[in-house]
Amino acid sequence: MRLLWFASIVGVLVRNVTSFQHTKVVNNVRSFHFDSVGSLAASFFVDTHESAVRDIGNMDEWSFNVGIERMNGLQLGTEDGLDYNVYMSEYVDPGNYLLKVPERVILSSFQARQEFNLQRSVDFLHSLGAGDNASDFYLFVKILVEFEKGDESPWFHWLNSMPRLFYNSISMTDFCYECLPPYAASLAVKERVRFEDFEEALLMTDVVSTPAKANSDGLLKWAYNLVTTRSIETPSGDVIIAPMGDMFNHGADPNVELQFDEEGNCYAIATKPISPGSELLVSYGDPSDASRLFAKYGFLDPNSPATFCKMTKFQQTTKMMDIGLDYSRMLFYHETGEISEEVWDVVLYDLLKADRDAQENFYVAHMTGDYQTKQAFHQQYVLQTSTVIKNHVDSFLDQLEALSAKTIAQDINDHPRIPVIREHNQYIRETFLKVKAQIDALVYQTVGNYA
């Protein structure tokens, strides 16, 4: 669950990094070279069963062995042995480098393109309209190839430290999808379709063995989840995973950014003062799109400030997009129940389609910044727009109630992601209840004014 946020390409980083611990050779850990793998048969393989234990200890030592550098005080921690975080035991000023991952250690889709001939598979993805996923597919294949090398892979210790248990949409049962609200369900299904496209494309390669292609013990889902939840895309289109750099958790208010120099080395840099004991957090994406984060990564961020209002009936025309039709802008705020301006604008613009002249005048006022004219439209139609929003909120709350009831009688052993789904739906419900209190009061007041 750790897609790392790519801040910017900043050129060659020339800051003094003497605060890093020096690379050391660790006893009892194989010292891998990243220019060759070796030809001996592997003795050990990564166990991808969901119950398998993550070997963080050897990965932590391996990271020193392959030249990953970290600031003194940067440590890994866990409360349950399943999910890990990165925290600082010492104070850090903003701008300090916390971690450096050398380019040679990074798994890269560009490098995989040079290593494997997957053109037939890529052509197949293009035929499905999924050509944009080609870089992810190369990295997916790279992980499978390294998995099959077992402990002869330079990345064995990193692979063996990866999570086996995921809660995102790829790991859900079909019944789980039925328990999600429409927007979250559509995102989950989209991820499932993308995975199935990768499964089919993999059959057209000869670089992965037949047993692996058979997806025994969920291997393909595991490899796909590593790409989906731990990779970042660079501005050049390369999809990469930076071992150790992929251990940062998500935060709605992050205190770390990842940056790259011209040689491809990855740096984690503090963006705020960090107190001893503080967790180091990056952003996995828009914190206001809790359902998207949930579908992709399998967790709910309780600190998400807002959520998409779930109004999906509007036609995505250019003018409607100009008005504000966007998942990241049409928001209901979790703490206050406030409704973003874009929701009001989009609802009103849609209502005005019965009067094309009025609709165009409202659009022009919006685009030219004529606030006075916009407000006059909103005041004139406040009862209609607030009633539309109220009906949507009431209907959606009824839908959430039915979805909640659907999950209650289910055996968690059959559907282990149900508790996380309930948590997601409850967050949405709490937000909508606060919005309902606001919109009910507005409708009541408006009706009273008209009476």
KOLMAR-326541 format. One line per 5 residues: number of its first residue (from 1); for each residue y, z, x of C-alpha. Coordinates in pm, whole numbers, plus 32768, in hexadecimal, padded with zeros to 4 digits. Example, Ala and Ser with C-alpha at 12.3 -4.5 7.8 and 13.67 -1.06 7.14 Angstrom:
REM KOLMAR-326541
1) 7E3E,830C,84CE; 7F96,82CA,8557
//
This chain:
REM KOLMAR-326541
1) 8000,8000,8000; 80EB,7FBD,8118; 819D,7E71,811B; 82AA,7EA4,8222; 840D,7E37,81DD
6) 8495,7D32,82CA; 8602,7D7A,830C; 867D,7C5A,83E4; 8648,7B95,8520; 873E,7C39,860A
11) 8706,7B7C,874D; 8684,7C1E,8886; 8697,7D97,8865; 8727,7E23,89A3; 874E,7F92,8948
16) 86C8,8092,8A3F; 856C,80F9,89D0; 8525,8201,8AD7; 84E7,8300,89C3; 839B,8256,8976
21) 825A,82F4,89F0; 81C2,8226,8B06; 8086,8164,8ABD; 7F53,821D,8B34; 7DE3,81CE,8B61
26) 7D12,82A7,8A7B; 7BB4,8315,8AD8; 7A94,82B7,89F1; 7B5A,819F,894D; 7B13,8038,89AD
31) 7C3C,7F97,8A5C; 7C59,7E45,89B1; 7D09,7D17,8A40; 7DB3,7C36,8946; 7D76,7AF5,8A07
36) 7BFB,7AFC,89D9; 7AFB,7BA3,88FC; 79B3,7B91,89B5; 7869,7AF4,8955; 7781,7C1D,8929
41) 76F5,7C66,87D0; 77B4,7D71,8716; 7711,7EC7,86F9; 77E5,7F56,85E1; 7892,7ECA,84B0
46) 799C,7F51,83C8; 7907,7FF2,8292; 79D4,7F68,8171; 793A,803F,805F; 7A46,80FB,7F9C
51) 79AB,8248,8005; 79B7,81F8,817B; 7A8B,82DF,8253; 7BBF,8254,8300; 7BAC,8283,847A
56) 7D17,82D1,84C1; 7CD1,8397,8600; 7C42,8275,86C9; 7D4B,8188,8641; 7E5A,8279,86B1
61) 7DCC,827F,8813; 7D8D,8107,880C; 7EFC,80CE,87BF; 7F5E,8168,890C; 7E4E,80A7,89BC
66) 7ED2,7F53,894B; 803D,7F9B,899C; 80CF,8010,8851; 81ED,80F9,88AA; 827F,820F,87D6
71) 8395,830A,87EC; 8335,8470,883D; 82FD,852A,86F9; 8281,8404,862A; 8137,846F,858F
76) 803C,8411,8484; 7FE3,8506,8371; 7F11,8520,8236; 7ED3,8613,811A; 7D90,8580,8091
81) 7CFB,84B0,81AB; 7D2D,8375,80DB; 7E9D,8329,80EA; 7F62,835B,822B; 80D3,8371,8276
86) 81B2,8361,83A7; 82A2,847E,83ED; 8383,8501,8500; 835C,865B,8595; 84AC,863A,8647
91) 860E,85E0,85DE; 866B,8470,85FE; 87C4,83D0,85F5; 87F1,8288,8537; 87C4,8155,8611
96) 86B0,81E9,86E7; 856F,8127,871C; 8444,81DE,868E; 832D,80E6,86D5; 82EB,7FA5,8793
101) 81C1,7EC3,8745; 8192,7DB2,884D; 8174,7C4E,87CE; 8016,7C29,8862; 7F93,7D3F,877F
106) 8026,7CAF,863E; 7F45,7BE8,8554; 7FFC,7AA8,84FC; 7FC1,798C,8408; 8067,789B,84FF
111) 7F6B,78FD,8609; 7E51,78DA,850D; 7EC6,7776,84C3; 7E97,7724,8632; 7D47,77D6,8641
116) 7C9F,7748,8509; 7C8F,75F5,8462; 7CB9,7651,82F3; 7D63,7514,827A; 7C61,74D0,816C
121) 7C97,762B,80DA; 7E0F,760C,80EF; 7E03,74BB,803E; 7D36,7560,7F2D; 7E3B,7673,7F03
126) 7F49,7568,7EE9; 7E7F,74B8,7DDB; 7E89,75FB,7D12; 7FFE,761A,7D3E; 7FC2,7740,7E29
131) 8030,769E,7F6C; 8133,77AF,7FA2; 800F,789C,7FE0; 7F89,77DA,810D; 8018,78CC,8210
136) 7F7A,79F5,815F; 7E31,7935,8152; 7E33,78FA,82CB; 7E65,7A6D,8305; 7D53,7AB9,8206
141) 7C60,79E0,82CB; 7CD0,7A7C,8414; 7C79,7BD7,8395; 7B22,7B62,8320; 7ADB,7ABF,846F
146) 7B3B,7BFB,852B; 7A69,7CCB,843C; 7936,7BF9,848D; 7964,7C3A,8600; 792F,7DAB,85BE
151) 798A,7E89,86E4; 79B0,7D54,87BE; 7AF6,7D0B,870A; 7C33,7D7B,87BC; 7CA6,7E00,866B
156) 7B67,7EBF,8617; 7C04,801A,8625; 7D29,7FAA,8552; 7C42,7F0C,8450; 7B6A,8045,844A
161) 7C9D,8118,83FA; 7D01,804D,82CA; 7CE5,80D2,8164; 7BAE,8073,80A4; 7C1D,8100,7F57
166) 7D35,8041,7EAA; 7DCF,8070,7D53; 7E8A,7F28,7D2D; 7E41,7E12,7C37; 7D39,7D6B,7D14
171) 7C6C,7EAB,7D04; 7C86,7ED7,7B8A; 7B7F,7E86,7A88; 7BC2,7D8C,7972; 7BE9,7EB1,7882
176) 7CFD,7F3F,795E; 7DCC,7E08,791F; 7DB0,7E48,77AA; 7E52,7F9E,77DE; 7F8C,7F17,7884
181) 80CE,7EAF,77D2; 8104,7D33,77C9; 81E9,7D16,78F9; 810E,7DEC,79DB; 7FD5,7D40,7954
186) 8064,7BE8,79A0; 80AE,7C52,7B07; 7F4F,7CE1,7B2B; 7EAA,7BA7,7AA5; 7F7E,7AD0,7B8D
191) 7EFC,7B97,7CB8; 7D96,7B70,7C3C; 7DBE,79F6,7C19; 7E4F,79E4,7D77; 7D23,7A9F,7E04
196) 7C31,79BB,7D4C; 7CE7,788E,7DE0; 7CAC,7923,7F3B; 7B3A,7958,7EEA; 7B10,77EA,7E8F
201) 7BD8,776E,7FB9; 7B04,7842,80A2; 79CA,7787,8037; 7A5C,7650,80DA; 7A6E,76EC,8234
206) 7964,770E,8341; 7A0E,781F,840C; 798C,7939,832F; 7818,7975,82F9; 7764,793F,81B0
211) 7720,7AB5,8176; 7893,7AFF,8194; 78E6,79E9,80A2; 77F6,7A89,7FAA; 78EB,7BAD,7F94
216) 77DA,7CAE,7FCB; 7853,7E16,7FA0; 79AF,7D9E,7F42; 79FC,7D1B,809E; 7ADB,7C01,8024
221) 7BA7,7CE6,7F45; 7BD0,7DD7,8065; 7C4B,7CC4,8150; 7D30,7C3A,8042; 7DC0,7D93,8002
226) 7E0D,7DBF,8173; 7ED8,7C7E,8170; 7F82,7CCC,8025; 7FDE,7E36,806A; 801C,7E3F,81E2
231) 80BC,7CF5,823E; 8220,7C79,8251; 82AB,7B1A,824D; 83A9,7ABA,8355; 84CB,79CC,8310
236) 840A,78BE,83CB; 82EE,78DA,82D0; 81FA,7991,83B3; 8130,7A9F,8303; 80DF,7BBA,83F2
241) 8046,7D14,8401; 80C4,7DFC,8512; 7FBD,7F0C,8553; 8058,8069,8546; 818F,7FC5,84B9
246) 80C8,7F9C,8377; 809A,8115,834D; 81F1,815D,82B6; 81F4,81B5,8145; 82E9,812D,8046
251) 8425,81E2,7FE4; 8531,8190,7EE6; 8627,8217,7FE9; 858F,81A4,8136; 85F5,822D,8288
256) 8549,8127,8366; 8564,7FAE,838E; 847F,7EBE,8447; 8521,7DBB,8526; 84A3,7CB5,861B
261) 8526,7C32,8763; 8517,7AC7,87D3; 83C9,7B02,887D; 8329,7B78,8738; 8311,7CE9,8790
266) 8337,7DCF,8664; 841C,7EFF,8666; 8441,801A,856A; 85A7,8099,8570; 863C,81CC,84C7
271) 8750,816F,83D2; 87B5,82D5,837C; 87AE,842B,8421; 8646,84AA,840F; 8603,8620,8407
276) 84CB,86BD,849F; 83A8,86A9,83AC; 843C,8584,82EB; 835C,8465,8281; 83BA,830F,8308
281) 83DE,8216,81EB; 841B,80A2,81C9; 845A,7FD3,8092; 8340,7F00,8003; 842C,7E50,7F16
286) 851D,7E8D,7DF8; 84F4,7FFD,7D96; 8565,7FA7,7C35; 8436,7EC8,7BFD; 8337,7FE0,7BE3
291) 8239,7F07,7B2C; 8237,7E00,7C3F; 8205,7F09,7D4B; 80F1,7FA0,7C77; 8039,7E55,7C43
296) 804B,7DF3,7DB1; 801F,7F41,7E62; 7F79,8022,7D62; 8070,8142,7D5D; 8194,81B5,7C8C
301) 82D1,821D,7D3D; 8351,834B,7C78; 84A5,831B,7D19; 84D7,81BE,7C8A; 8635,81CE,7BF3
306) 85F7,80D3,7AE1; 84FE,7FE1,7A4D; 850E,7E82,79C1; 855C,7E9A,784E; 8421,7DCF,77F8
311) 84DE,7CD4,7722; 8427,7B90,7771; 8468,7AB7,763E; 8599,7A02,76C9; 858C,789A,7740
316) 85D9,787F,78B4; 86F1,777E,78AA; 87EE,775D,79C3; 8902,77F1,78EE; 8825,7911,787D
321) 87DA,795D,79E9; 894F,7953,7A33; 898A,7A50,791E; 8892,7B42,79BD; 872D,7AEB,7957
326) 8679,7B82,7A81; 8570,7C91,7AA4; 863D,7D42,7BAE; 877C,7D4D,7ADD; 870D,7D8A,7975
331) 86CB,7EFB,79A5; 8692,803D,78E7; 86F0,816A,79BD; 85EA,827A,79D8; 86BD,83B3,79F7
336) 87D1,8366,78FC; 8744,8263,780D; 886E,8183,7855; 884F,800D,7819; 88CD,7F18,791E
341) 89E9,7E2C,78C8; 8901,7D02,78FB; 8822,7D70,77DA; 894C,7D75,76ED; 89C9,7C26,776E
346) 887B,7B75,7751; 8836,7BFD,75F3; 8990,7B97,757A; 897E,7A3D,7617; 8830,7A07,756A
351) 88BB,7A7D,741B; 89DF,798E,7438; 88FD,785B,7441; 8936,783C,72C9; 8AA4,77F3,731A
356) 8AAC,7706,7445; 8C25,7714,746C; 8C28,788F,7475; 8B02,788F,7567; 8BB6,77A1,7653
361) 8CF8,786B,7640; 8C37,79A7,7699; 8B90,78F3,77BB; 8CDC,7874,7843; 8D74,79D0,7826
366) 8C4E,7A5D,78E8; 8C5D,7957,79FB; 8DD7,796B,7A26; 8DE7,7AE6,7A24; 8EAA,7AF5,78DF
371) 8E4D,7C5F,7897; 8F32,7C80,776A; 8E94,7B5C,76B0; 8D36,7BD5,7704; 8D81,7D2F,767F
376) 8E10,7C9D,7540; 8CC7,7BE5,7507; 8BFD,7D20,754C; 8CCD,7DF1,745F; 8CAF,7CEE,734E
381) 8B34,7CDA,7368; 8AE0,7E3D,73D6; 8A11,7E8B,72A0; 8942,7D4F,72C5; 8901,7D76,7439
386) 88B7,7EEB,7425; 87C9,7EAD,7302; 870B,7DA7,73CD; 86E9,7E9A,74F0; 8687,7FB9,740A
391) 8577,7EEA,7362; 84F0,7E84,74B5; 84EA,7FEC,7532; 8441,806E,73F6; 833C,7F59,73FF
396) 82F4,7F8C,756F; 82CA,8104,7544; 81CC,80C3,742F; 8117,7FD7,7519; 8110,80DB,762F
401) 8084,81DC,753C; 7F67,80F1,74E2; 7F21,80A8,7651; 7F1B,821C,769F; 7E22,825C,7589
406) 7D4A,8141,760E; 7D1F,81EA,775F; 7CCA,8348,76E5; 7B5C,8316,768F; 7B09,824F,77C9
411) 7A24,82D0,78DB; 7AE9,82E1,7A1F; 79A8,8298,7ADE; 799E,8145,7A35; 7B14,8108,7A52
416) 7B97,81DF,7B75; 7CF3,8141,7B66; 7D35,81C3,7A05; 7DF0,82FF,7A7F; 7EE6,822A,7B47
421) 7F15,8145,7A1A; 7F61,8273,7942; 805F,82E8,7A43; 8107,8193,7A43; 8111,8181,78C7
426) 8196,82E4,78AF; 82B7,8293,7999; 8310,8167,78C1; 82F0,823B,7785; 83D6,834B,780C
431) 84DB,8245,7864; 84C7,819D,7710; 84E2,82EA,7658; 8629,8332,770C; 86A6,81D5,76B8
436) 863F,820C,754E; 8713,8345,7538; 883F,827F,75B4; 880E,814B,74DD; 87B9,820D,73A0
441) 88FE,82CF,73C2; 89C2,818E,73F7; 892A,80E1,72C9; 8966,8214,71F1; 8ACF,822A,7261
446) 8B0C,80B5,7232; 8A76,80B3,70D6; 8B54,81DD,707F; 8C87,8122,70FA; 8C2F,7FF6,7021
451) 8BF1,80CF,6EEC
//
